[in-house]
Amino acid sequence: MVKRRSSKGRKPAKKAAPKKQARHSTKPALNKAPARKATRAKKVAAKKAPQKKASAPANSKPASKRTRKPAFDAKLDSANDPSWVAPVWDDDLLLGAHVSTAGGTHNAPPRARAIGASALQIFTKMANRWAERACENGECEAFRAALGETRVRAAIAHDSYLINLASPDETLRRRSIESFVGELQRCAALGLDYLVSHPGNYIDDRASGIRRNADGITEALSRAPGRTILCMETTAGGGSSIGSSFDELAELIALVPEPYRSRMAVCVDTCHAYSAGYDLVNAYADVWAQFDDALGRERLAVLHLNDSKTPFASRRDRHELIGEGSLGERAFRHIMNDERLARVPKVLETPKGTDPTATDAKMLARLRSYRSA
């Protein structure tokens, strides 16, 4: 048994105390330094080692972070289920969704057919990688043959998210232009009607960025002739992005000279427009009056139908299922009953979950249910 002493009279022990009596150790602080160093080393090593995240409640969702999209798994998709019955709609609507090209572009049309689509949108390459590719004749023939077996009458591509034609960094901008040319060439090879593109991020000066963007578009269109119409998409307005206002898109298009300007149009994304301050819920008619004044209705070529996870004028791009976000049913009822938009292709880019076909089919049926009898 170790006898306790006052701290003033404590002397260094010659031998270490037994482990079970460690809490009664009479060693001075100096002798504890090696232990502290060891503990510190363990903490450093622990920080460097990969940490396992604590599991959160099933219904918890951090408000400040994007929810990671589940990877497409063909085995879980109803399009590959022999018992799945594809809906068939007896109407003239051009309505569909962005569908996966997993396994090859020729697999996209059957997935569009499985949701009863009359319009489809695809990526012609990996959207988050710079790796470029060409569409060979065999691929193009297979895609067109598969498309011919569907009711799709409007075929759309979306370009890579990495492209930034407005960048002040000449290396990035040149890489973006080359990638953009590739996008247009693949669209021409596959016979796609439209290419939707996000305007770039100006980074330094807005006016200079718009000019760089227009010059990049002009070069790309001159190098990639064809019938594909380039649709500049409205943006939510976050950061230094271009295109959150109709006037800004009009300025961009005006800077592209003819004959290339004739190949340009606009894609209005409902989530982006609402987040940018265009109130499609309470001022629907006014929003389209502003579009007509700035761009002219003839420039509207594609609609992306997405609800929003964030409030009005949030400047954030967070898509939600139709009727389940801040736009709600009202905005989409307006759109689905607006005869001026009847011939405009409309595609979903809403969350798909683990079964894209079942989810998209449900959303398309919901949109159709909004139409007045």
Secondary structure, DSSP 4 states (H G I P E B T S, - for coil): -PPP--GGG----SSPPPGGGGGG----GGGGHHHHHHHHHHHHHHHHSPPPPPPPPTT---TTSPPPPPPP-GGG-GGG-TT-------S---EEEE---TT-GGGHHHHHHHTT-SEEEE-SS-TT--------HHHHHHHHHHHHTS---EEEEE--TT--TT-S-HHHHHHHHHHHHHHHHHHHHHT-SEEEE---B-TT-HHHHHHHHHHHHHHHHHHS-SSPEEEEEP----TTBS-SSHHHHHHHHHTSPTTGGGGEEEEEEHHHHHHTT--TTT-HHHHHHHHHHHT-GGGEEEEEE-EESS-TT-----EE-TTSSSSHHHHHHHHHT-GGGTTS-EEE----TT-HHHHHHHHHHHHHHTS--
